[in-house]
Amino acid sequence: MKYFIQLIRPINLLIIAFTMYSTRLFLYLYEIKFHVNLFQKEGEEIDFLLMVFSTILIGAAGNMINDYFDIKADRVNKPEQLIITKHIKKRVAILYHWLFNAIAFSIAIYLSLRNNSFWYVFIHLISINSLWFYSLYFKRKIFVGNLIVALLTALVPILCGIHFYVHHQLPSIQNVNLDSIFDFWIYQLGEKGHFIWILAIFAFLANLAREIIKDIEDRKGDILLNARTLPISYGTKTSKWITGFILSLGPLTFVLLYFFKAPSYFNSLDSIKFFIPVIFSFFFNFLALSVLYKANTRSKLKRADRLIKLGMLTGVLLPYYWLLFL
């Protein structure tokens, strides 16, 4: 059981769940602030839980199939962490992979039929097939595999948005009274799904950076597989600079959006307190960059990866932090 849990990468799955429930909590704050009906349909809470569960199952299945096709490289890159063949048989791993995907897709069919929307089936089908072809083929193609994983991660909050904005037909709110900075930011981020799109962009950037770092870690084993990853094609130093550029786009985008959207009738610097988790998230990203540029061992590259992951987890906790201001 210990090795099976390691195989599915529970921390990554926890971040997926937190991201989805963070999106839900933000929309709850938006609902109670501006009196829109998002959570009125009977059984919606169970539907959302099923959607989260199916997404986690697909993520777990994706982790399993990734390791299944990476056995040869992992024997070189991380022999001490090799699970499939060493602790779990290949046929058992592939069986669990198909079982998890089958359960997840069955849930998607149920949700699509219940809510009269093809989106659940479509996104689940795209995700399952993309993870399979990523692990089998695209992972070894320069930058393509990195983009696929980053885009699939960005789909997580977008799927939540589809659950609420498409099915529930969230109305646009007109002539609202924004009596506080908090009300202003909830309104700005809630209108037209801005919060969801911003979260998707940040998730995309953070995971794209992580995927490049993992390619740097796995460079030695990937050479054996004739892979054409970014570090193999352009070198470790160039890959680090590209990663740094990608991670810098998040804070830069936030600063531009923040001061562009901040109203003149509020002191924009005062409202910084509403974004403390985001600031901590970017702080962890900059720490990751510092570690990454000096990293010359696998353990230091792992440390940079963990810092980015910590930044992601800190960022998605923003709506939980906003509960303090209700």
C-alpha positions in Angstrom: 0.0 0.0 0.0 2.9 2.4 0.8 4.3 2.0 -2.7 1.0 2.4 -4.3 0.4 5.7 -2.5 3.9 6.9 -3.6 3.0 5.9 -7.2 -0.1 8.1 -7.5 1.8 11.1 -5.9 -0.8 12.1 -3.2 0.6 15.7 -2.8 0.0 16.5 -6.4 -3.6 15.1 -6.1 -4.1 17.1 -2.9 -3.2 20.3 -4.8 -5.7 19.4 -7.5 -8.5 19.0 -4.9 -7.5 22.2 -3.1 -7.6 24.1 -6.4 -11.0 22.9 -7.2 -12.5 23.6 -3.8 -10.7 26.9 -3.7 -12.5 27.8 -6.9 -15.8 26.7 -5.4 -15.2 28.7 -2.2 -14.4 31.9 -4.3 -17.7 31.4 -6.1 -19.5 31.0 -2.7 -18.0 34.3 -1.6 -19.2 35.8 -4.8 -22.7 34.4 -4.3 -23.2 35.7 -0.8 -21.7 39.1 -1.6 -23.8 39.8 -4.7 -26.8 37.5 -4.1 -26.5 35.3 -7.2 -27.7 31.7 -7.2 -24.9 29.2 -7.8 -25.5 26.5 -5.3 -29.3 26.1 -5.4 -29.7 23.0 -7.5 -30.4 19.9 -5.5 -27.5 17.5 -5.4 -25.0 20.1 -6.8 -22.6 19.6 -3.9 -22.5 15.8 -4.6 -22.0 16.5 -8.3 -19.0 18.7 -7.5 -17.5 16.1 -5.1 -17.9 13.5 -7.9 -16.2 15.8 -10.3 -13.3 16.4 -8.0 -13.0 12.7 -7.3 -13.0 11.8 -11.0 -10.4 14.5 -11.7 -8.2 13.0 -8.9 -8.6 9.5 -10.4 -7.5 10.7 -13.8 -4.5 12.5 -12.2 -3.6 9.3 -10.3 -3.9 7.2 -13.5 -1.8 9.6 -15.4 1.0 9.3 -12.7 0.8 5.6 -13.0 1.1 5.4 -16.8 3.9 8.0 -16.7 5.9 5.7 -14.5 4.9 2.7 -16.5 6.5 4.1 -19.7 9.5 5.6 -17.8 10.8 2.4 -16.2 14.0 2.4 -18.3 14.8 6.0 -17.6 13.9 5.8 -13.9 16.4 2.9 -13.5 19.1 5.5 -14.3 17.5 8.7 -12.9 16.1 7.5 -9.6 16.7 3.8 -9.0 15.9 4.2 -5.3 12.4 5.6 -6.2 11.6 3.0 -8.8 8.2 1.4 -7.9 6.9 -0.4 -11.0 8.7 -3.7 -11.5 10.5 -3.3 -8.1 7.5 -3.2 -5.8 4.4 -3.3 -8.1 4.1 -5.5 -11.1 3.7 -3.9 -14.5 0.4 -5.7 -15.2 -1.0 -4.5 -11.8 0.0 -0.9 -12.5 -1.7 -0.9 -16.0 -4.8 -2.6 -14.5 -5.1 0.1 -11.9 -4.5 2.7 -14.6 -7.5 1.5 -16.7 -9.7 0.9 -13.6 -9.2 4.5 -12.4 -9.8 6.0 -15.8 -12.9 3.8 -16.3 -14.4 4.9 -13.0 -13.5 8.6 -13.8 -15.1 8.4 -17.2 -18.2 6.7 -15.9 -18.6 9.6 -13.4 -18.2 12.1 -16.3 -20.9 10.3 -18.3 -23.2 10.4 -15.2 -22.5 14.2 -14.7 -23.1 14.9 -18.4 -26.4 13.1 -18.4 -27.6 14.6 -15.1 -26.6 18.2 -16.0 -27.4 17.9 -19.7 -23.9 19.0 -20.7 -21.3 17.3 -22.9 -18.5 19.2 -21.3 -17.8 16.7 -18.5 -17.3 13.8 -20.9 -15.3 16.0 -23.4 -12.8 17.3 -20.8 -12.4 13.9 -19.2 -11.9 12.2 -22.5 -9.3 14.8 -23.6 -7.5 14.5 -20.3 -7.3 10.7 -20.3 -6.1 10.4 -23.8 -3.6 13.4 -23.5 -2.0 11.8 -20.5 -1.6 8.5 -22.3 -0.1 9.9 -25.4 2.0 12.3 -23.3 3.6 9.4 -21.4 3.9 7.2 -24.5 5.2 9.7 -27.0 5.0 13.5 -26.4 7.0 13.5 -23.2 10.2 12.9 -25.2 9.5 15.7 -27.7 11.0 19.1 -27.0 8.6 21.4 -25.1 5.5 19.6 -26.4 5.2 17.3 -23.4 5.7 20.2 -21.0 2.9 22.2 -22.7 0.5 19.3 -22.6 0.9 18.8 -18.8 0.7 22.5 -18.1 -2.5 22.8 -20.2 -4.1 19.9 -18.5 -3.3 21.5 -15.1 -4.9 24.7 -16.3 -8.0 22.7 -17.2 -8.6 21.9 -13.6 -10.0 25.3 -12.5 -11.6 25.7 -16.0 -13.6 22.5 -15.4 -14.9 24.1 -12.2 -15.8 27.2 -14.1 -17.8 25.1 -16.6 -19.6 23.4 -13.8 -20.9 26.8 -12.5 -20.8 29.2 -15.4 -22.2 27.0 -18.1 -24.6 24.9 -16.2 -25.8 27.6 -13.8 -25.8 30.4 -16.2 -24.2 33.0 -13.8 -25.8 36.4 -14.6 -23.7 39.5 -15.1 -24.3 41.9 -12.2 -25.1 45.5 -13.0 -25.2 48.6 -10.8 -23.6 47.1 -7.7 -22.6 49.0 -4.7 -18.9 48.3 -3.9 -18.6 49.6 -0.3 -15.2 48.2 0.4 -12.0 47.1 -1.2 -12.9 43.5 -0.5 -16.2 43.9 -2.3 -14.5 45.5 -5.2 -12.0 42.7 -5.7 -14.5 39.9 -5.3 -16.7 41.6 -7.9 -13.8 42.2 -10.3 -12.5 38.6 -10.0 -16.0 37.1 -10.1 -17.3 38.9 -13.2 -17.0 36.8 -16.4 -14.9 34.2 -14.6 -11.8 36.3 -14.2 -10.7 34.5 -11.0 -10.9 31.1 -12.8 -9.0 32.3 -15.9 -6.3 33.9 -13.7 -6.0 30.8 -11.6 -5.7 28.7 -14.8 -2.9 30.9 -16.2 -0.9 30.8 -12.9 -1.4 27.0 -12.7 -0.2 26.7 -16.4 2.9 28.8 -15.7 3.9 27.1 -12.5 3.5 23.6 -13.9 5.3 24.5 -17.1 8.2 25.6 -15.0 8.0 22.4 -12.9 8.0 20.2 -16.0 11.2 21.8 -17.3 12.9 21.3 -14.0 11.9 17.7 -14.0 13.4 17.3 -17.5 16.6 18.8 -16.1 16.5 16.2 -13.3 15.9 13.3 -15.7 18.3 14.4 -18.4 20.7 11.5 -18.0 18.0 8.8 -18.3 16.1 10.6 -21.1 19.2 10.5 -23.2 19.0 6.7 -23.1 15.5 6.9 -24.5 16.6 9.2 -27.3 14.4 11.9 -25.9 14.6 15.5 -27.3 13.7 17.5 -24.2 14.6 21.1 -23.6 17.7 20.4 -21.5 19.0 17.8 -23.9 18.5 20.0 -27.0 19.6 23.4 -25.5 21.4 22.6 -22.4 20.8 22.9 -18.6 21.8 26.5 -18.4 19.4 27.7 -21.1 16.6 25.6 -19.6 17.1 27.2 -16.2 16.8 30.7 -17.8 13.7 29.7 -19.7 12.2 28.4 -16.4 13.1 31.6 -14.6 11.4 33.7 -17.3 8.2 31.5 -17.1 8.1 31.8 -13.3 8.6 35.6 -13.5 5.5 36.0 -15.8 3.2 35.2 -12.8 4.3 38.0 -10.5 4.6 40.4 -13.5 1.1 39.6 -14.7 -0.3 40.0 -11.1 1.4 43.5 -10.7 0.1 44.7 -14.0 -3.5 43.5 -13.4 -3.5 44.7 -9.8 -2.5 48.3 -10.6 -4.5 48.4 -13.8 -7.7 47.2 -12.0 -7.2 49.0 -8.7 -9.8 51.8 -8.4 -8.6 55.4 -7.9 -11.1 55.9 -5.0 -9.2 53.2 -2.9 -5.6 53.3 -1.9 -4.3 50.5 -4.0 -1.5 49.8 -1.6 -3.9 49.3 1.3 -5.7 46.5 -0.5 -2.4 44.5 -0.8 -3.4 42.9 2.5 -6.2 41.0 0.6 -3.5 39.3 -1.5 -1.0 38.1 1.2 -1.2 34.4 0.1 -0.4 35.4 -3.5 2.6 37.4 -2.3 3.8 34.4 -0.3 3.2 32.3 -3.4 5.5 34.5 -5.5 8.0 34.6 -2.6 8.3 30.8 -2.8 8.7 31.0 -6.6 11.6 33.4 -6.2 13.2 31.2 -3.6 12.8 28.3 -6.1 14.6 30.4 -8.8 17.4 31.2 -6.4 17.8 27.5 -5.6 17.4 26.5 -9.3 20.2 28.7 -10.6 22.7 27.3 -8.1 21.5 23.7 -8.4 24.1 21.3 -9.6 22.6 18.1 -8.0 19.4 16.2 -8.3 18.5 17.0 -4.6 18.7 20.7 -5.2 16.6 20.5 -8.3 14.1 18.6 -6.2 14.1 21.4 -3.7 13.3 24.0 -6.4 10.5 21.8 -7.6 9.1 21.5 -4.0 9.3 25.3 -3.5 7.2 25.9 -6.7 4.7 23.3 -5.5 4.5 25.1 -2.1 3.9 28.3 -3.9 1.1 26.7 -5.9 -0.5 25.4 -2.7 -0.2 28.8 -1.0 -1.7 30.6 -3.9 -4.8 28.4 -4.1 -5.5 29.0 -0.4 -6.4 32.7 -1.2 -10.2 32.2 -1.0 -9.8 30.5 2.4 -7.9 33.6 3.5 -10.6 35.8 2.2 -13.1 34.2 4.6 -11.4 36.3 7.3 -12.8 39.5 5.7 -16.5 38.4 5.6 
